[in-house]
Amino acid sequence: MFYFLAKYLVVAPVLKTFFRPWVIGLENIPATGGAILASNHLSFSDSVFLPVVVDRHVSFLAKSEYFTGKGIKGFLSRLFFTASGQLPINRAGGKASEASLNTGLAVLARGELLGIYPEGTRSPDAKLYRGRTGVARMVLEAHVPIIPVAMIDTEKVMPIGTKIPKIRRIGIIIGEPLDFSRFEGLESDRFILRSVTDEIMYELHRLGGQEYADVYATSVKEKRVRVTRPAAPAPSK
């Protein structure tokens, strides 16, 4: 209830008035039944703009840090993400990632829409990066359509590191559903998972026209951190 009240009475009117999002392909989202919305990830605001233009409730897998903050800020963050239907996902790997996968599968089993960012993190420079195969495993296990979504210019609204959005128009291109039923029963085959993931990323590249880099975005971010980190002081003699 809070989700729909906030969406239609507060968030949607404000965003549509100031940012005037243009949308192509909204008819590609099914009116009922479970489906995955696989989107590129340019900005924190992606998880706000996409649900605003979709009539159905969209749940995103959000990083668990948003739910574990302390103090007033942590409480408000946890309240917002929980009330808006966001689901915590642990990136630590192993059993934690398995639990996140099961959480997403439960949403799809209820016949709802699940938003996923195959890159696993926001792009550090507006490029499209290599996808993580978790999205492929989820679509093969859930037996649901996967719909590619290209967010356009959202990184210009909220560049990484900023807290106050800039007023400008953004766009959303929703592609036709992708069918991977030919790979049914092969969700444990890592080569199939990579093939499915690469096909999804190719479609995102085709829709949005981003420059593609065949490396993980997390690797690029880690490299930048190492480059900018101050060198350790030389030991005293």
C-alpha positions in Angstrom: 0.0 0.0 0.0 2.8 2.5 0.9 4.5 1.7 -2.4 1.5 2.7 -4.5 0.6 5.7 -2.4 4.2 7.0 -2.6 4.4 6.2 -6.3 1.2 7.7 -7.5 0.7 10.6 -5.1 4.3 11.8 -4.5 7.1 10.3 -6.6 5.5 9.9 -10.0 4.0 13.5 -10.2 7.3 15.1 -9.2 9.5 13.1 -11.5 7.2 13.3 -14.5 6.9 17.1 -14.0 10.6 17.9 -13.6 12.3 15.1 -15.6 9.7 14.4 -18.2 10.9 10.8 -18.9 10.2 9.6 -22.5 9.5 5.9 -22.8 9.6 3.6 -25.8 8.3 0.0 -25.7 6.1 0.1 -22.6 3.8 -2.4 -24.3 6.6 -5.0 -24.0 6.0 -5.5 -20.3 3.3 -8.2 -19.7 0.2 -7.1 -17.9 0.3 -10.1 -15.6 2.7 -12.9 -14.6 6.3 -12.9 -13.5 9.0 -11.3 -15.6 12.6 -10.0 -15.2 13.4 -6.4 -16.2 17.2 -6.5 -16.9 18.5 -3.0 -17.1 21.8 -1.2 -17.5 22.8 0.7 -14.4 24.0 4.3 -14.8 22.7 6.0 -11.7 21.2 5.4 -8.3 18.0 7.0 -9.7 17.5 4.1 -12.2 15.6 2.2 -9.4 13.3 5.2 -9.1 12.7 6.2 -12.7 11.9 2.7 -14.1 9.1 1.8 -11.5 7.6 5.2 -12.1 6.8 4.6 -15.7 5.7 0.9 -15.2 2.1 0.5 -14.0 2.9 -2.7 -12.1 4.9 -3.1 -8.9 8.6 -3.6 -9.6 10.9 -5.0 -7.0 14.7 -4.5 -7.3 17.5 -6.4 -5.8 19.3 -3.7 -3.8 22.7 -4.0 -2.1 22.3 -5.1 1.5 24.2 -2.1 2.7 21.1 0.0 2.2 19.3 -2.0 4.9 22.1 -2.2 7.5 22.9 1.5 8.2 22.9 2.9 11.7 21.4 6.0 13.2 18.6 8.2 11.7 20.1 8.0 8.2 20.3 4.2 8.3 16.7 4.0 9.6 15.3 6.3 6.9 17.2 4.4 4.2 16.0 1.0 5.5 12.4 2.4 5.7 12.5 3.8 2.1 13.9 0.6 0.5 11.7 -1.7 2.5 8.5 0.2 1.9 9.2 0.6 -1.8 9.5 -3.1 -2.2 13.3 -3.3 -2.6 15.0 -6.6 -1.7 18.5 -6.8 0.0 21.1 -8.7 -2.0 24.4 -9.8 -0.5 27.4 -9.6 -2.9 29.7 -11.6 -0.7 29.2 -14.8 -2.8 28.7 -18.4 -1.7 25.6 -19.0 0.5 24.8 -15.3 0.7 24.5 -15.0 -3.1 22.4 -18.2 -3.1 20.0 -16.7 -0.6 19.7 -13.6 -2.8 18.9 -15.8 -5.8 16.2 -17.6 -3.9 14.7 -14.3 -2.8 14.4 -13.2 -6.5 13.0 -16.5 -7.5 10.3 -16.1 -4.8 9.2 -12.8 -6.3 8.9 -14.3 -9.7 7.0 -17.3 -8.4 4.4 -14.9 -7.0 3.9 -13.6 -10.5 5.6 -10.2 -9.9 8.1 -8.1 -11.8 11.7 -8.3 -10.7 14.3 -5.6 -11.7 17.9 -6.7 -12.0 21.1 -5.0 -13.0 23.2 -7.7 -14.8 26.4 -5.6 -14.5 26.1 -6.0 -10.7 27.0 -2.4 -9.9 26.7 1.1 -11.4 28.8 1.9 -14.3 31.7 4.2 -13.3 31.9 6.0 -16.6 28.6 5.5 -18.5 30.0 2.5 -20.4 28.2 -0.9 -20.5 30.2 -3.6 -18.8 30.2 -7.4 -18.8 27.2 -9.0 -17.2 27.2 -11.3 -14.2 25.8 -14.8 -14.9 23.4 -14.7 -11.9 20.7 -13.1 -14.1 21.0 -16.0 -16.6 20.6 -18.6 -13.9 17.6 -16.8 -12.5 15.8 -16.6 -15.8 16.4 -20.3 -16.6 15.3 -21.5 -13.2 12.2 -19.2 -13.0 11.0 -20.0 -16.6 9.9 -16.4 -17.1 10.5 -13.9 -19.9 13.4 -11.4 -19.5 12.9 -7.9 -20.8 15.9 -5.7 -21.6 15.7 -2.1 -20.5 18.0 0.7 -21.5 18.1 3.7 -19.2 19.2 6.9 -21.1 21.1 9.9 -19.5 20.2 9.0 -15.9 23.9 9.4 -15.1 23.6 13.0 -16.0 20.8 13.5 -13.5 22.7 11.9 -10.6 26.4 11.4 -11.3 28.2 9.1 -8.9 29.0 11.0 -5.7 26.2 13.5 -6.0 23.2 13.7 -3.7 21.1 16.4 -5.3 19.7 15.5 -8.8 20.1 17.8 -11.8 17.0 18.7 -13.7 17.1 17.3 -17.2 15.1 14.9 -19.3 15.8 11.2 -19.2 14.7 8.3 -21.4 13.8 4.6 -21.0 13.8 2.1 -23.9 12.1 -1.2 -23.2 12.9 -4.0 -25.6 10.9 -7.1 -26.6 11.1 -10.1 -24.3 13.9 -12.5 -24.8 13.2 -16.2 -25.0 15.7 -18.6 -23.5 13.4 -21.7 -23.3 15.8 -23.6 -25.6 18.2 -23.8 -22.7 15.7 -25.2 -20.2 17.3 -27.6 -17.7 20.8 -26.2 -18.4 21.0 -23.7 -15.6 24.0 -25.5 -14.1 26.1 -25.2 -17.3 28.4 -22.3 -16.9 29.0 -22.0 -20.7 25.2 -21.7 -21.2 24.9 -19.1 -18.4 27.7 -17.0 -20.0 26.0 -17.3 -23.5 22.6 -16.2 -22.1 24.2 -13.3 -20.2 26.2 -12.1 -23.2 23.0 -12.2 -25.3 21.2 -10.0 -22.7 24.1 -7.6 -22.6 24.2 -7.4 -26.4 20.6 -6.5 -26.5 21.1 -3.8 -23.9 24.0 -2.4 -26.0 21.8 -2.4 -29.1 19.0 -0.6 -27.3 21.0 2.0 -25.5 24.0 2.5 -27.8 26.5 2.6 -24.9 30.1 1.8 -25.5 30.7 -1.8 -24.4 33.7 -2.9 -22.3 34.1 -6.7 -21.9 35.3 -6.5 -18.3 33.4 -6.4 -15.0 32.6 -2.9 -13.8 33.7 -3.9 -10.3 37.2 -4.6 -11.6 37.4 -1.1 -13.1 36.3 0.4 -9.8 38.8 -1.6 -7.8 41.6 -0.6 -10.1 40.7 3.1 -9.8 40.7 2.8 -6.0 44.1 1.3 -6.1 45.4 4.1 -8.3 44.0 6.9 -6.2 44.9 5.4 -2.8 47.8 7.2 -1.2 51.0 5.3 -1.1 52.1 3.9 2.2 54.8 6.0 3.8 58.4 4.6 3.5 59.6 2.8 6.7 61.9 5.0 8.8 65.5 4.1 9.0 
